[in-house]
Amino acid sequence: MMLAVSAPGILHASEDMVTEYELPQKGSFPTSVKIAPNGKVWFLEFKRNMLARFDPDSLELDEFKIPSSKSEPLDIAIDSKGIIWFSEQDSNALARFDPETQKFKEYLLPTLKSNPASVLAASDGRIWMLGWNTDLLISFDPSSKKFAEYRIPTRNSNSYDLAEDSDGRLWFVERAANKLAMFDPKKATFKEWKITENMQSPLGLVIDSKGLVWYMRMVDNQLAAFNPETERTKLYNAPKNKGTQEMALGPDDTIWLIQSTDNRLLRFDIKAAIFQTFNITSGNSRPNSLDVDDNGRVWFSEFKAGKIGTLDPRLAGKIENKLKIDFTPPKDIFK
């Protein structure tokens, strides 16, 4: 895996671009956030065992009690039909919720204690999950109601963060194995790339419109862009931080990162190669998850503060790298 390193610029934004909505019940501990095609904000309340829906226009909040008690809902996905899917760690299940009928269905996973983590609603309608401590990539067909399991080649991989490319291939990071991985559902085959010799604890993964696979190298604090065609990686040194929690991709290929301990959001503009930080108004709110709507607004959960927040980056304006270097060598330099 070949690589190049770039040192991008860093900007700091005002906190008044962040709006926060406090949840009515204390101790809700909101986690995974996803935006539905109709613009509604869906999220999980980990401690209260709830699935919640927030309407940005009316500011109305609806909560739905998950059937399994203490299910420990972890990650959420929304398919093309607007159906909500989420993983239940303690229940060892995949859950389905229909916003129209407001009814749940829960499907027990075939392997006990799979610990389902990342959930992805693929373009072909299948739902995929990672069993983070079982080295399993799990698929579910909503039509047949059947599961299929695929064993990740590297044992104890501790895999997270599923994303699908334009060819339907699935990508994820192996945190403990220090690898980037790809699974081709058509061939049912895996391919893995070792990141570096030293442990990087990779986290977060998004795929841009050009097919580049982006993820964070936590140890070296670098944002990596992997080109599947050339198998080369370009690295961007990120602002000093205490760790990235999750990544999301905006409609304009802007990459967003949430940094829980630093209590901030981080934007990376691919064209300008510049990072911009956005501090969250509530101190020590422990932002946990994020997603970006069609208008480019970022929505995020605040685990400790019990809030849902939003940031409109349009208020900060566009990022432009205006650094230009003009150099004319002396005429006799090549003599």
C-alpha positions in Angstrom: 0.0 0.0 0.0 1.7 3.2 -1.2 1.1 6.5 0.4 1.7 10.3 0.3 1.3 12.8 3.1 -0.2 16.3 2.9 -0.3 19.0 5.6 -3.7 20.7 5.2 -4.7 24.1 6.8 -6.9 24.4 9.8 -9.7 27.0 10.5 -11.8 27.6 13.6 -15.5 28.4 13.5 -17.8 30.3 15.8 -20.0 28.3 18.2 -23.2 30.2 17.3 -23.7 28.0 14.2 -24.6 25.1 16.5 -28.2 24.6 17.7 -29.0 22.1 20.4 -32.3 20.5 21.4 -32.5 19.0 24.8 -34.4 15.7 25.1 -37.3 15.8 27.6 -36.3 12.7 29.6 -33.0 12.7 31.6 -30.7 9.8 31.1 -31.7 9.0 27.5 -28.1 8.8 26.2 -28.8 9.3 22.5 -26.4 7.3 20.2 -26.6 6.6 16.5 -28.2 9.3 14.3 -29.5 8.9 10.7 -31.4 11.2 8.4 -34.4 9.7 6.5 -35.2 10.6 2.8 -38.0 12.9 4.1 -35.6 14.9 6.2 -36.7 13.4 9.6 -33.9 12.8 12.1 -33.9 9.3 13.6 -31.8 8.3 16.6 -31.5 5.7 19.3 -31.8 6.3 23.0 -29.5 3.7 24.5 -30.4 3.8 28.2 -34.2 4.4 27.7 -34.4 1.6 25.1 -36.1 3.9 22.6 -36.2 4.6 18.9 -36.8 8.4 18.4 -37.8 10.6 15.5 -37.3 14.4 15.4 -38.9 16.7 12.9 -36.6 19.7 12.2 -39.6 21.7 10.8 -42.2 21.3 13.6 -39.6 20.5 16.3 -41.8 17.5 17.3 -40.2 14.5 19.0 -41.8 11.0 18.8 -40.4 8.1 20.8 -41.1 4.4 20.2 -40.4 1.8 22.9 -38.3 -1.1 21.6 -40.0 -4.4 22.3 -37.0 -6.2 23.8 -36.2 -4.8 27.2 -32.7 -3.6 27.7 -31.9 -4.3 24.0 -28.8 -2.0 24.0 -29.6 -0.5 20.5 -26.3 0.5 19.0 -26.3 1.5 15.3 -29.1 2.6 12.9 -29.7 2.5 9.2 -32.5 3.6 6.9 -33.3 1.8 3.6 -34.5 3.4 0.3 -38.2 2.8 1.4 -37.7 4.7 4.6 -37.7 1.6 6.8 -35.6 1.9 10.0 -33.2 -0.9 10.9 -31.0 -1.1 14.0 -28.8 -3.5 15.9 -29.6 -4.8 19.4 -26.4 -5.9 21.2 -27.9 -7.4 24.3 -30.8 -9.0 22.4 -28.5 -10.3 19.7 -31.0 -9.2 17.1 -31.6 -7.0 14.1 -34.7 -4.8 14.5 -37.0 -3.3 11.9 -39.4 -0.4 12.4 -42.0 0.8 9.8 -42.7 4.5 10.4 -46.1 4.1 8.6 -47.5 1.3 10.7 -45.3 2.2 13.7 -44.7 -1.5 14.3 -41.5 -3.3 15.2 -40.1 -6.6 14.1 -37.1 -8.3 15.7 -35.0 -11.0 14.1 -32.7 -13.1 16.3 -29.2 -13.6 14.8 -28.1 -17.1 13.9 -25.0 -17.0 16.0 -25.2 -16.4 19.8 -23.5 -13.4 21.2 -22.7 -11.9 17.8 -22.6 -8.4 19.3 -23.9 -6.7 16.1 -22.4 -3.3 15.7 -22.3 -1.4 12.4 -25.5 -1.6 10.3 -25.8 -0.8 6.6 -28.9 -0.8 4.3 -27.4 -1.8 0.9 -28.6 -0.5 -2.5 -30.0 -4.0 -3.4 -32.2 -4.0 -0.3 -30.2 -6.3 1.9 -29.2 -5.3 5.4 -25.6 -5.9 6.5 -24.0 -5.9 10.0 -20.7 -6.6 11.6 -20.3 -8.8 14.6 -17.5 -6.9 16.2 -16.2 -9.6 18.5 -17.2 -12.7 16.4 -15.4 -11.8 13.1 -18.7 -12.1 11.3 -20.1 -10.1 8.4 -23.8 -10.8 8.5 -26.4 -10.2 5.8 -30.2 -10.2 6.1 -32.7 -10.5 3.2 -35.9 -8.7 4.1 -37.8 -10.6 1.4 -36.9 -14.2 2.5 -36.2 -13.2 6.1 -33.0 -15.2 5.9 -29.6 -14.5 7.3 -26.2 -15.4 5.8 -22.9 -15.2 7.6 -19.4 -14.7 6.2 -16.2 -15.2 8.3 -13.8 -12.3 8.1 -10.3 -13.9 7.3 -8.4 -12.2 10.1 -9.3 -13.5 13.5 -10.0 -11.0 16.4 -10.3 -8.2 13.8 -12.7 -6.1 15.9 -14.4 -4.7 12.7 -16.5 -1.6 12.4 -17.9 1.1 10.1 -19.6 -0.4 7.0 -19.9 1.5 3.7 -20.9 0.5 0.2 -19.2 1.7 -3.0 -20.9 2.2 -6.4 -20.2 -1.4 -7.4 -22.0 -2.8 -4.4 -18.8 -3.8 -2.6 -18.7 -3.4 1.2 -15.8 -1.7 3.0 -14.9 -1.6 6.7 -12.0 -1.2 9.1 -10.5 -3.8 11.3 -9.5 -1.9 14.4 -7.6 -4.7 16.3 -6.1 -6.2 13.1 -4.9 -2.8 11.8 -6.4 -3.4 8.4 -8.7 -2.0 5.7 -11.1 -4.6 4.3 -13.4 -5.1 1.4 -16.1 -7.7 0.7 -17.6 -8.4 -2.7 -21.1 -9.8 -2.2 -21.2 -11.1 -5.9 -18.1 -13.3 -5.4 -18.5 -13.7 -1.6 -14.8 -12.9 -1.2 -12.8 -10.7 1.1 -9.7 -8.6 0.5 -7.6 -7.0 3.2 -4.9 -4.4 3.2 -2.5 -4.0 6.2 -2.4 -0.3 7.0 1.0 0.0 8.6 3.4 -2.1 10.7 2.6 -0.1 13.8 -0.9 -0.2 15.2 -3.2 2.6 13.9 -6.5 1.6 15.5 -8.4 2.7 12.3 -11.9 4.1 12.8 -14.7 5.7 10.7 -15.1 5.0 7.0 -16.9 6.8 4.1 -16.6 6.6 0.3 -16.7 9.7 -1.8 -18.2 10.2 -5.2 -14.9 9.3 -6.9 -14.7 6.0 -5.1 -12.0 6.9 -2.7 -12.2 5.2 0.7 -11.6 7.5 3.6 -10.9 6.5 7.2 -9.0 7.8 10.3 -5.6 6.5 11.5 -6.1 7.2 15.2 -2.6 6.7 16.4 -0.8 8.9 13.8 -3.9 11.3 13.7 -4.2 11.2 10.0 -7.1 11.2 7.6 -6.4 8.6 4.9 -7.8 8.4 1.4 -7.3 5.0 -0.2 -7.7 4.5 -3.9 -9.0 1.0 -4.7 -7.7 1.1 -8.3 -4.1 2.1 -7.6 -4.1 0.7 -4.0 -2.3 3.9 -3.0 -3.1 6.0 0.1 -2.8 9.8 0.6 -2.7 11.1 4.1 -3.7 14.4 5.7 -2.5 15.4 9.1 -5.6 16.3 11.2 -5.7 18.9 14.0 -4.5 17.7 17.3 -7.3 15.9 19.1 -8.1 13.2 21.7 -9.8 10.8 19.2 -12.4 10.6 16.5 -15.7 8.8 17.2 -17.4 8.7 13.8 -17.3 10.0 10.2 -20.0 11.1 7.7 -20.0 12.3 4.1 -21.9 15.5 3.0 -23.7 15.9 -0.3 -20.8 17.9 -1.7 -18.2 15.2 -0.7 -17.3 17.2 2.4 -16.0 14.8 5.1 -17.3 15.3 8.7 -15.8 13.8 11.8 -17.1 13.9 15.4 -14.6 14.1 18.2 -16.3 13.2 21.5 -13.6 14.1 24.1 -12.7 17.3 22.3 -16.5 18.2 22.2 -16.4 19.3 18.6 -17.1 18.6 14.9 -14.4 18.6 12.3 -15.0 19.4 8.6 -12.5 18.4 5.9 -12.8 20.0 2.4 -11.3 17.6 -0.1 -10.6 20.1 -2.8 -9.1 22.7 -0.6 -7.4 20.1 1.7 -8.4 22.2 4.8 -9.8 21.2 8.1 -12.2 23.4 10.0 -13.3 22.9 13.6 -16.7 23.6 15.1 -16.9 23.6 18.9 -20.2 22.4 20.4 -21.9 24.9 22.7 -22.5 22.5 25.6 -19.3 21.7 27.3 -18.4 18.1 27.8 -21.5 16.9 26.0 -19.8 13.9 24.5 -21.0 14.0 20.9 -21.4 10.4 19.7 -22.7 10.1 16.2 -23.5 12.3 13.2 -25.2 12.4 9.8 -25.6 15.0 7.1 -28.9 15.9 5.4 -29.5 16.8 1.8 -29.0 20.5 2.6 -25.6 19.9 4.1 -26.7 20.4 7.7 -24.9 18.2 10.2 -27.0 16.4 12.8 -25.4 14.8 15.8 -26.2 13.2 19.2 -24.8 14.4 22.5 -24.5 11.2 24.6 -23.7 12.8 28.0 -25.8 16.0 27.6 -28.9 14.2 26.4 -29.3 16.4 23.4 -29.6 16.4 19.6 -27.6 19.1 17.9 -27.4 20.6 14.4 -24.8 22.7 12.6 -25.4 24.6 9.4 -22.0 25.0 7.8 -23.4 27.4 5.2 -23.2 30.0 7.9 -19.5 29.6 7.9 -19.2 30.1 4.1 -17.1 28.1 1.6 -13.6 26.9 2.3 -11.0 28.1 -0.2 -7.3 27.5 -0.3 -6.0 30.7 -1.8 -2.3 29.9 -1.2 -0.5 30.4 -4.5 3.3 30.3 -5.1 4.8 32.1 -8.1 8.4 31.1 -8.8 10.4 31.9 -11.9 13.8 30.3 -11.8 16.9 32.2 -13.1 17.5 31.7 -16.8 20.9 30.2 -16.1 19.8 27.7 -13.4 19.9 24.7 -15.8 23.2 25.6 -17.4 
